[in-house]
Amino acid sequence: MGSVERHQYTSKAVDWFNLLFDDILPFCFLAKHTHALSRLIYSLLFYCLLPFVVLRILWRSLREPLYRQDLAQRFGYAPKASAEGQIWVHAVSAGESIAAIPLINALLARDYRVVVTNMTPTGRERITAALGDAVVNCYAPWDLPDAVRRFIRRVRPAKLILIDTELWPNMIAGASAAGAEIYLVNARLSARSAHGYGRISGLTRRMLQALSGVGAQSAVQGERFVALGLPAERLTVTGSIKFDAPLPADLAEQTTAFRHLFADRYPVTIASTQPGEEALIVPSLRAWLPANPDVLVILAPRHPHRADSVEQLLLEAGLAVARRSRGDRVTPRIQVYLLDTMGELQYAYAVSRAAYVGGSLVDVGGHNPMEPAAFGIPVIMGSYLRNIRDIADLFAEAGGLRIVHTGSELVALFDLYHKEPEQAAHDGSAAKSVLENNRGALQASLHMLAI
């Protein structure tokens, strides 16, 4: 079910559906019972909204030019396949792409031809950086009947693998009509999203019944899919394949470079922050950093195009800032290192003494705590965790995740770890143990896929 990241060019599929059926159509009760009618209405309204969607893409491309590239692919004009039988993997953006990479590598190792689609440039960048020319990588078609048909005719997939929570009515109907097996891998469904999809039960049930299998991250989330109409025998509880994500091949080399950059400093990372989140943290940093000149905060906004506004906020607070994209040197006076590049966050985690994972002090739902946990450092998050609730609970119950509610609580924890390295080592070890004890989802997913 379309879990497009907040602040991306389009909203979650569930938000689209609720808008179309609950806010626009006075006769939305028909959509609860008539699949063909509900999908027709959905498609017609998508066509009506399409000019605004295109305008938003063009507007966003003023700040992020990559959004302008390959616009035709969004209408289904994908590179043509040389033969039938490809596996189509759809990972909406960066987080889903990272999760999909171990699975895609396993497919390539078995000599499958793979097409990977994304909806955002950040997703494409992650796939290109990790896989290069080993896969065909393009934008997914917008969920319009003709765009989906055109894409499928050109790609000719034997299987469609949707990562996380990506259910789009026309994509699923088109792949099913073409005879492709459809799977949802690393599937998650929060209580809030399940309630939203329950309001369009006719459309949701038909989508779920078209799936050959669902690999859920937890039993609780799997039960939500079954309650919405997934046949119980098609459910497999696999766990999260993010636990199986490999470390970068160039980790040792890049970590050495980062350590040299931050020599004699005590780095802590504040990662994947969302709009409004930095403003909750910066006042406490301003009070803490002058008394701790050895500390260096590595601040990595979730979307690098926000770096200018984040830097302005830091400068207005009187903090000394260096920026990765400018190649700034980290002199002794620098207090914040703005990591405004893609694909380097794991190197920052590797040299850090503790990490905060963002999207969790604001109501976004939280990002991936497993990446810093892999390096055995303490992990901190805010209380907005609906996107990763089950995983966050695993870490918190084992003592590998600390939850904070304010920026001052976050900085107080950084200060604790700074002053008490034994506590930092204990919490970091607990986080890494959770990661190691929950591996195996990749093999379970491959078994479900009969690959």
Helices and strands as residue ranges (DSSP letters): H 13-18, I 19-24, G 28-32, H 35-61, G 65-68, G 71-75, E 86-90, H 94-109, E 114-118, H 121-131, G 132-134, E 136-139, H 145-155, E 157-163, H 169-177, E 181-187, H 191-198, H 201-209, E 213-216, H 219-227, G 232-234, E 235-237, G 241-244, H 251-261, E 266-273, H 277-288, G 289-291, E 295-301, G 304-306, H 307-316, E 321-323, G 324-326, E 336-338, H 345-351, E 355-357, H 370-373, E 379-381, G 386-388, H 389-397, E 401-403, H 407-419, H 421-437, H 441-448
